[in-house]
């Protein structure tokens, strides 16, 4: 039996061959097909996928560093299910197929030069952000032990996915009311739980102008770094980062969601009664996949366990960030409590940067506090849709979409 890495490499090669055959059958120019074959055969050995799961990069920055600027630098958080592939952007192609009249393959250069480029400022957030709080304040969960920093706020730029799909001529003539899905796939490297990474979103979301879904080529006015998806990644504002596929290879319009593990057996909020993996098996097929993220906020300063000095007027300074639910931004209110939730004051929303309904909001407040040890400082946010954080959110075995009050625990005020 083949090892997982070799099996994935063979599957990737087979998919590439099928892609070439399909391109030929749909009458793309023969010279283009010949060039694709030459490029494939000329690939450096370093470009071949390798199984190296021990090298998977997952990290989050210190929370105080994270909120030091409105736009996050390229040293933000990293979430991967595979190694980071090294891709030659000049010879990378994305295939568009499925329920379309005119499937095609397109280069990164064509994406940049043949379509209007749309810019959107939005927060990218892992569905498991704040999992550590659910694990420590409710009960044990399964997944990367993210604290509060698996999030970043960036400016993304690239063609709208809508425009790319329109070129392929959707068979469904009323896509904004359609029940179809758009599946995204990356075949560059085998993943922890599947041979490739694949997920999907609703077709209506991809086609609705106000949802601003793009195929990002740039991040903060520079080409995407490899660790953030170079040469092209999907950006789905307001939606869990799991749907923002990096190193994009294929876009498929189809009836069903992606069959991939990361759509069907991960990133779902299972009910509390699914408390073991065995019990969870009854729910994976019936529980919907996570799409939109909930309203949330975090206390960034002071951090857990910090010691801070009370000012002469009896105040401490508290800072953090807040993000809206889905498309229901911007954030309109953040409240802070320095006495464990007994009393609340409004924070100042820092609006010196252009806000969008998708971006985070940085906030700060000078709030009255009493001296003491082991204090809890809370925050809670409200967005433009009227969504407000609960004190705690529902436990689930994967520890995803936790949005209970933001908090710093065990703070000492002296």
C-alpha positions in Angstrom: 0.0 0.0 0.0 1.3 3.5 -0.9 2.3 5.8 1.9 -0.1 8.8 2.4 2.4 11.3 0.8 2.9 9.2 -2.3 -0.8 8.5 -2.6 -1.5 12.2 -2.4 1.2 13.1 -5.0 -0.2 10.5 -7.4 -3.7 11.8 -6.9 -2.5 15.4 -7.5 -0.7 14.3 -10.7 -3.8 12.4 -11.9 -6.0 15.5 -11.3 -3.6 17.6 -13.3 -3.8 15.2 -16.2 -7.6 15.2 -16.1 -7.5 19.0 -16.0 -5.4 19.0 -19.2 -7.6 16.5 -20.9 -10.7 18.5 -20.0 -9.1 21.7 -21.2 -8.4 20.0 -24.5 -12.0 18.7 -24.8 -13.5 22.1 -24.3 -11.4 23.4 -27.3 -8.9 25.6 -25.6 -6.1 26.4 -28.1 -3.8 23.4 -28.7 -0.7 25.6 -28.2 -2.0 26.5 -24.7 -2.4 22.8 -23.9 1.0 22.0 -25.2 2.5 24.7 -23.0 0.7 23.4 -20.0 2.2 19.9 -20.6 5.6 21.4 -21.0 5.3 23.4 -17.8 4.1 20.3 -15.9 7.0 18.2 -17.1 9.5 21.0 -16.4 8.5 21.4 -12.7 11.4 21.3 -10.4 11.5 18.5 -7.9 11.2 21.1 -5.2 7.7 21.8 -6.5 6.5 18.2 -5.9 4.3 17.9 -2.8 5.9 16.2 0.1 4.4 14.9 3.3 5.8 16.8 6.2 3.0 17.3 8.6 5.5 17.9 11.5 6.3 21.2 9.7 2.8 22.5 9.6 2.8 26.1 10.8 0.2 27.3 13.3 0.9 30.3 15.5 -0.7 33.4 16.9 1.1 36.7 17.8 1.1 38.1 21.3 -2.2 39.8 21.9 -0.8 43.2 22.7 1.2 43.2 19.5 -1.8 42.2 17.5 -3.8 45.3 18.4 -0.9 47.7 17.9 -2.2 48.7 14.4 -5.5 48.7 12.5 -4.0 46.6 9.6 -2.2 43.5 10.7 1.3 43.0 9.3 2.3 39.8 7.5 3.5 38.4 10.9 -0.1 37.8 12.1 -1.6 34.4 12.8 -1.0 31.3 10.7 -3.4 28.4 10.4 -2.5 25.5 8.1 -3.5 21.9 7.6 -0.5 21.1 5.4 3.0 22.3 4.8 3.4 25.6 2.9 3.9 24.8 -0.8 6.4 26.8 -2.9 4.5 27.8 -6.0 5.7 29.5 -9.2 3.0 32.1 -9.7 4.0 32.6 -13.3 2.9 29.1 -14.2 0.1 28.5 -11.8 -3.4 28.1 -13.2 -6.9 27.9 -11.6 -9.5 25.7 -13.1 -13.2 26.9 -13.1 -15.7 24.1 -13.9 -18.9 22.3 -12.7 -22.3 23.7 -13.4 -21.1 26.2 -16.0 -21.4 26.4 -19.8 -17.8 27.4 -20.5 -15.3 25.9 -18.1 -11.8 27.2 -18.4 -8.4 27.4 -16.8 -6.9 30.8 -16.0 -3.5 32.1 -15.0 -2.7 34.4 -12.1 -1.6 37.1 -14.6 -5.0 36.9 -16.3 -6.8 37.2 -13.0 -4.8 40.4 -12.4 -5.1 42.0 -15.8 -8.4 40.8 -17.3 -10.7 41.6 -14.5 -11.5 44.8 -12.4 -9.6 44.6 -9.1 -11.7 45.0 -6.0 -10.3 46.0 -2.6 -11.9 45.0 0.7 -10.7 45.5 4.3 -11.9 42.7 6.5 -11.0 40.5 9.4 -9.7 36.9 8.8 -10.5 34.7 11.8 -10.0 31.1 12.5 -13.2 29.4 13.6 -11.3 28.0 16.6 -10.2 31.4 17.9 -10.7 31.7 21.7 -10.8 27.9 22.0 -8.6 28.1 25.1 -11.4 30.0 26.9 -14.0 27.3 26.1 -11.5 24.6 27.1 -10.6 26.2 30.5 -13.9 27.9 31.5 -16.4 25.3 30.2 -14.8 21.9 29.6 -12.3 20.1 27.4 -12.5 20.4 23.6 -10.5 19.1 20.7 -8.3 21.3 18.5 -5.4 23.7 18.4 -5.3 25.6 21.7 -5.9 29.1 20.3 -6.0 31.9 22.8 -7.5 35.2 21.5 -5.1 36.0 18.6 -6.1 33.7 15.7 -7.4 36.7 13.8 -6.0 39.5 11.6 -7.4 42.6 9.9 -6.0 43.2 6.4 -6.6 44.9 3.1 -7.2 42.4 0.4 -7.3 43.0 -3.4 -8.2 40.9 -6.4 -11.0 40.2 -8.9 -14.5 39.4 -7.6 -15.3 35.7 -7.6 -18.6 36.8 -9.2 -16.8 38.2 -12.3 -14.8 35.0 -12.7 -17.8 32.8 -12.5 -19.7 35.0 -14.9 -17.0 34.4 -17.5 -17.7 30.7 -17.1 -21.4 31.3 -17.9 -23.3 29.8 -15.0 -26.0 27.3 -16.1 -28.2 28.7 -13.3 -29.6 32.0 -14.5 -30.7 33.2 -11.0 -27.6 32.5 -8.9 -28.4 34.9 -6.0 -31.5 32.7 -5.2 -29.7 29.4 -6.0 -29.1 26.5 -3.6 -25.9 25.6 -5.5 -22.5 25.7 -3.9 -19.1 26.9 -5.0 -16.3 24.4 -4.0 -12.7 25.5 -3.6 -9.8 23.1 -3.7 -6.0 23.2 -3.2 -4.1 20.1 -4.4 -0.6 21.4 -3.6 0.1 19.2 -0.6 -1.6 16.4 1.5 -3.3 17.5 4.6 -3.6 16.1 8.1 -7.0 14.5 7.5 -7.5 14.4 3.8 -5.4 14.1 0.6 -6.1 17.7 -0.3 -7.8 20.8 1.2 -11.4 21.4 0.0 -14.3 23.5 1.3 -17.3 25.3 -0.2 -19.6 28.3 0.2 -23.1 29.1 -1.1 -23.3 30.2 -4.7 -25.6 33.1 -3.7 -22.8 34.4 -1.4 -20.3 34.2 -4.2 -22.5 36.1 -6.6 -24.0 38.8 -4.4 -22.1 42.1 -4.9 -22.5 43.2 -1.3 -20.8 40.0 0.0 -17.5 41.2 -1.7 -16.0 37.7 -2.2 -12.8 38.0 -4.1 -9.8 35.9 -5.3 -7.1 37.8 -3.5 -3.8 38.4 -5.2 -2.6 41.2 -2.8 -2.5 41.7 0.9 -1.9 45.1 2.4 -0.9 46.5 -1.0 1.7 43.8 -1.6 1.6 40.4 -3.3 0.3 37.6 -1.0 3.2 36.1 1.0 3.5 32.3 0.5 2.3 31.6 4.1 -0.9 33.6 3.3 -1.7 31.8 0.1 0.5 33.1 -2.8 -0.3 33.3 -5.6 -4.1 33.4 -5.0 -6.5 32.7 -2.1 -10.2 33.0 -1.6 -11.4 35.9 0.6 -14.9 35.5 2.0 -15.6 38.5 4.3 -17.5 37.7 7.5 -17.0 34.0 7.1 -14.7 31.6 9.0 -11.2 31.5 7.8 -11.6 27.8 6.9 -13.4 28.8 3.8 -10.6 31.2 2.7 -8.7 28.6 0.7 -5.0 29.3 0.1 -3.0 28.3 -2.9 -6.2 27.9 -4.9 -6.2 25.3 -7.7 -9.9 24.8 -8.6 -13.3 26.4 -8.4 -16.3 24.2 -9.0 -20.0 25.1 -9.1 -21.9 22.1 -7.8 -25.1 21.0 -6.2 -23.7 19.7 -3.0 -21.1 21.1 -0.5 -17.5 20.0 -0.8 -17.2 16.3 0.2 -13.8 17.0 1.7 -13.1 16.3 5.4 -12.7 20.0 6.2 -16.2 20.7 5.1 -18.0 17.6 6.3 -16.2 16.5 9.5 -14.6 19.7 10.8 -15.7 23.3 11.4 -19.2 22.5 12.6 -20.9 23.5 15.9 -22.1 20.2 17.2 -24.7 20.1 20.0 -23.5 19.6 23.6 -24.8 16.0 23.7 -22.2 15.1 21.0 -19.6 14.9 23.8 -17.4 12.2 22.4 -16.1 11.4 18.9 -18.3 8.3 18.9 -21.4 10.3 19.7 -20.4 13.0 17.3 -20.6 10.6 14.3 -24.4 10.8 14.4 -24.2 14.6 13.8 -21.6 15.3 11.2 -23.9 14.7 8.3 -26.8 16.7 9.7 -25.2 19.8 11.3 -24.6 22.7 8.9 -21.0 23.8 8.2 -19.9 27.0 9.8 -20.0 30.0 7.4 -20.6 33.4 9.1 -18.7 34.1 12.3 -20.5 35.6 15.4 -20.0 39.0 17.0 -16.9 38.9 19.3 -14.5 41.0 21.3 -11.3 40.5 23.2 -9.5 42.3 26.0 -5.9 42.7 24.8 -4.4 44.9 27.5 -4.1 44.1 30.3 -3.5 40.4 29.5 -4.1 37.4 31.7 -2.0 37.6 34.8 -0.8 41.1 34.3 -0.1 43.5 37.1 -1.1 47.1 36.4 -0.9 50.3 38.4 -3.9 52.3 39.4 -3.7 55.9 38.2 -4.0 58.9 40.5 -7.6 59.2 39.6 -8.4 55.6 40.3 -8.5 54.4 36.7 -6.9 51.7 34.5 -6.6 51.7 30.8 -8.1 48.8 28.9 -7.7 48.1 25.2 -8.9 45.4 22.7 -10.7 44.7 19.5 -14.2 43.7 18.4 -15.5 42.1 15.2 -19.1 42.0 13.9 -21.3 39.0 13.1 -21.1 38.1 9.4 -22.1 41.1 7.3 -23.8 43.0 10.2 -21.0 45.4 10.9 -19.6 47.7 11.8 -19.2 47.4 15.6 -21.4 50.1 17.2 -20.7 49.6 20.9 -18.2 48.0 23.3 -18.7 47.8 27.0 -16.1 47.1 29.6 -16.4 45.9 33.2 -13.5 46.0 35.7 -15.4 44.4 38.5 -16.3 41.0 37.1 -19.4 42.1 35.3 -21.2 44.1 38.0 -20.8 47.5 36.3 -20.2 48.4 32.7 -18.9 51.5 30.9 -18.7 52.3 27.2 -15.4 52.1 25.5 -14.2 54.6 22.9 -14.2 53.1 19.4 -11.1 54.1 17.5 -12.4 55.3 14.1 -9.3 57.0 12.8 -9.1 54.4 10.1 -11.9 53.8 7.5 -14.2 51.2 8.9 -16.0 48.6 6.8 -18.8 46.3 7.8 -16.2 43.5 7.7 -13.3 44.9 9.6 -12.5 44.8 13.3 -12.7 47.8 15.5 -10.0 48.7 17.9 -11.3 50.2 21.2 -10.0 51.6 24.5 -11.3 53.0 27.8 -10.0 54.5 31.0 -12.2 52.8 33.6 -12.5 53.1 37.3 -11.1 50.1 39.2 -10.4 49.0 42.7 -7.0 47.6 43.9 -6.9 43.9 44.4 -5.6 40.5 43.2 -7.0 38.0 40.7 -9.5 40.4 39.1 -11.5 39.7 35.9 -11.9 42.4 33.3 -14.7 41.8 30.8 -15.7 43.3 27.5 -18.7 42.7 25.3 -19.5 44.1 21.8 -22.6 45.0 19.9 -22.7 45.2 16.1 -24.9 47.1 13.6 -27.3 44.2 13.4 -28.0 44.4 17.2 -26.0 41.2 18.0 -24.4 41.3 21.4 -22.0 38.8 23.0 -23.4 36.4 25.7 -21.5 35.8 28.9 -20.6 32.3 27.7 -21.4 30.6 24.4 -22.5 27.0 24.0 -19.9 24.2 24.5 -19.1 22.1 21.5 -16.6 19.3 21.1 -14.5 21.1 18.5 -14.4 24.3 20.5 -15.3 26.5 17.6 -17.0 30.0 17.3 -16.6 30.8 21.0 -17.9 34.3 21.6 -18.6 34.7 25.3 -17.5 37.9 26.9 -13.9 38.9 26.2 -11.9 38.6 29.3 -8.6 39.0 31.0 -8.3 36.8 34.0 -6.2 37.0 37.2 -5.3 40.7 36.8 -3.6 42.4 39.7 -4.4 46.1 40.3 -1.9 47.8 42.6 
